[in-house]
Amino acid sequence: MRFLLLLVGLSLSLTGRAQNGVVVFQTDFGLKDGAVAAMKGVALGVSTDLKLYDLTHEIPAYNIWDAAYRLYQTASYYPKGTVFVSVCDPGVGTNRRSVVMLSESGHYFVTPDNGTLTLVAEQLGVRELRQIDETTNRLPGSQASYTFHGRDVYAYTAARLAAKAISYEQVGPKLTNEVVRLPYQKAELSKGVLKGNIPALDVQYGNVWTNIPKELVDQLPAKAGQKLNVQIFQGNRLVYSKAVTLVNTFGEAAVGSDVAYFNSLLNFSVAINMGDFAKTYNVTSGADWRVTVKP
């Protein structure tokens, strides 16, 4: 009986971390040249049965924080076993680690360990972390290349993992579960004041998103129709300070007015109705941007 229970436990463990043949790519390469196509070509060279998808290739150049946020925004919606490749790698060719993180949710992340994993490590948990062994997990014939690890190391390793050409253990040596983390203001409610970070913009419309969840706003307490004092800082520099009305829909506000609302992730956000808040007030996003909210 004990032996059967061990077998069942092992089976469940393997099922919980099984690769599903799906690879999702994210880079700061853009689509003006063949870099992304080369990565996908490498993946298909491993197996034409793989399903290849794009998260985005419009991460601002060298913006590790934005790469971290876009993984946070999307990864949890994919089935477990999905392999994500994230390449925003200003330190390519240096001694920063190349890793594959297995999350507690059963997702794999293939990336330089440069802060890209900050938010998904918190959101999904770190079950295991391994360093890529480039003596075996590197595109054959690419050893002389130092500046395109996205193709030569990350796409190749991700494809081999997703196609089950290698097990997770064969990625490389096991590391402690500590990934490089970017410092930022976490969402908190203290003495009647909400504090948070601006992790991203709704880039199509210029709305400003924060990491402050609706549950914290409800504890303030605040409800639709109420005025809230919103201040936005870059570092210690005050960029914006105004009382805005919290609304459920943009239709409740006059065109051109500043409003607060909850975005699709149910996080507190600010916007100009039918306008571009970020451009109007010169607000961007990142680890050094923070916001305070109070009645």
N, C-alpha and C positions, 0 to 999 in steps of 0.2 A: 504493500500500500504506500509506504513512504517513497519507494522508488517511482511509483506511478505519479505521485504528487510532485516529485522533483521534475519528472518529464513534462507534466502539465505546466508547471511554473516556467520551465525553460522555453516551452513552446509559446506561452503568452509573452515572455520577455522578447523572444525573437520576432513575434508578430508585431509587438509594439514598436519595433525599430526597423521593420522591413522597408526596404526601398520600393517605390512604386513606379519607377520608370519615368517620372516627371522631373524635368529640370527647368527652373525659372531663372532667367538672367537679369541682372541689374548692373549698369555701369555708368560712368560719366563720359563715355566715349562719343555719344551722339550717334547719328546715323548717316553722316555725310560721307563716310568712307567705308572700307570693308572690314573694320576691326570686329564688329559684332558678328558679321557673317563668317569670319574666320573662326571665331569661337564656336559657333554652331556647327561649322564644318568639322571641326575637331571632335565635337560631341557625336555627330552622326558617323564619323569614322570609327568610333567605338561601337556604336550600335544604331542601325537605322530604325529600330523599334522604339527608340526614345521619343517621348513627347516633349517638345521644346517650346517654352513660352517666354514672353518678355514681361518683366515688371515695369521697368523704365530704363531708358538709356540717356535720359535728360537730367541726370544728377548734375548740378553745377560743378564745373571742373574743380577737383581737389576737395570737394565739400563732404568730408567724412560724416559730419552730423546729418546731412540730408540723406545720405545713404542709410544711416542707422534708422532714421525715422521712417523711410519708405518700407523698410523691412518690417518694422513694427506695425505699420499701417495695413499691411497686406498678408503677411505670412500665416497668421492664424486662420485665415479663410481657406487655405489649401489643405488637402488631406494629409494625414501623417504619412511619412515616408517620402514626401517631396524634398528634392534637393535644390537649394537656392545657391546661386553663384552671385556674389556681390563684389564688384571690382571698382573701388574708388581708392586708388593706391598711389598717392604722391611719393611714397617711399619705396616704390618698386625697385628691386635689385639690392636693397639694403638688408640689414639683419633683422627687420621686423618679421615676426613669425607668420607663416602660412598655415592656417588651421582649418579643421572641420569640426564645428560644434554640433553635437546632437542635443536637441532640446528635450525637456521633460515631456513635451507634447508630441515628440517623435518626428520632428522636422530636422533636416540637416542644412548647415550653413557653411559654405566653402568660401573663404575670404581671407585677406590679410587681417591679422589681429591688431588693428590700429584704432579701435574705437567703434568700428562698424557694428559690432555685436552688443553695444551698450544697452540698447532698449529691448531687443528680443531676448537677451539674457535675463533681464528683469521680468519681462512679460511672460515668457514661456518657460523659464528655468533652464539651467544647464545640467543635463544628465551626465554628459561626458565631453571632454575636449581632447582632440588629438592633433599633433603637428604633422603636416604632410611630409612624407619621406620622398624627397625629390629624386632619389636614386632609382626608385621604381615607379613613382606616380608623377611622371613628367613625359610630355609628348616626345617620343623617340626622335633624336636628331636635333633637338632644340637646346642642347646644353650650352651652346655658345651665345644664346640670346639672354639678355639680362633685363629687357625693358618691356616684355609682353607676357608677363606671368598669367594674365587673364586667359590667354590662349594656351600657353605652354604648360601651365600648372593647374590653374583653377578649373577651366573648362574640361580639361582632360581628366582630372581627378574626379570631378563631379559626375561626368559621364560614366566613368568606370564604376563609381559607387552606385549611381542610379540604375545602371544596367546589370548590377550584381556581378560584374567582372571581378570586383574585389569586395570583401566584407568591410565593415567599418573598422574592425581591428587592423586590417591591412592598409589603412590610410597612412599610419605611422605611429610613432610612440605616443603613449597616453601622457597627458599633462594634468596638472591640477586644474580645477574647474574655474580658475580665475582668468577672465578675459580682460583686455585693456578696456577701461571705461572712461568716457568723457564726462567731466563734471558738469552738472546743470542744476537748476532750481527745480526740485521735485514739488509736486502739488501738495499744499498743506493749508489747513485752516488754523490760524493762531490768533487769539485775542480779537476775534471778530473780523480778521483780515485774511482774505484768500491770497495765496502766493503761488506762482507757477512760472512755467517756462513757455516760450513761443517756439515749438518744435518745427513748425512748418507753416507755409502760406497755402491757401487755396489759390494756386497760381493763376488759374484761368480767370478768376474774378477779383483777385486782390484782397480777399478776406484774410483775417489774421486768426489762426487757430492757436489755442493754448492746450496745455496738458492737464487743465483743471477739470475733473469729471463732474457731471451733473449732480452726483450724490453729495459732493462737497458744497456746491452752490446751494442745494436744497437745505443744507445744514446751516447756511449763513444766518438766517434763511432768506431766500429771494424767490420771487415768482414773477411770471409774465406781467408786464405793465409797470414794474417797479424800476425806479432810477437807481443805477449803480455807478459809483465812482471808479473809473478805470484809469490806471496809470501804467505806462509802458516805459521800460528802461532798457538801454543797451549798456551793460556794465553798470556804472553809477550815474550815467547821463540820462536825465528825464527827457523822453522823446514825445510823450503824449500824456495829457491829463484832462479828463472830461467826464461829466455825468452823462451816461447813455441809458436808454430804456431797454430792458430785457424783453424780447418778443419771442413768440412761438414761430411766427412766419414773417417773411419780409413784407407780405401784403398788409400787415398791421402798422407799418411805418411809412412816413412820408418819403417820397423819392428824394434822395440826396441827404437824408438824415443819418447820423451815426447810430448804430444799434448794436446790442449784444444778443446773441442767440446760441443755441447748441448745434454743433455741426453733426455730420453723419456718424461720428464716433461718440456722440453725446458728450463732447467736451466744450467748455465755454469758449466762445469766439466773438470777435467784433468785426463789423463791416460797415460800409456805407451802402445804403440801399440803392441799387442800380449805379454804384460807383466803385472806385478802386481805393480801398482804405490804405493798403500798403504803399501805393505810389503817392497818394495824397499826403501822407504823414511820414514818408521815408522810413517805413518799418520793414525790416526783413526778419529772418528767423535764424536760430542757432543756439548753441549752448550758452552764449553770453547775453541772450535776450530774456527778459523776465517781465512779469506783469503782476500787479496787485489789484485786488477788487474788494470794495467794501460798500455797504449801504450809504 
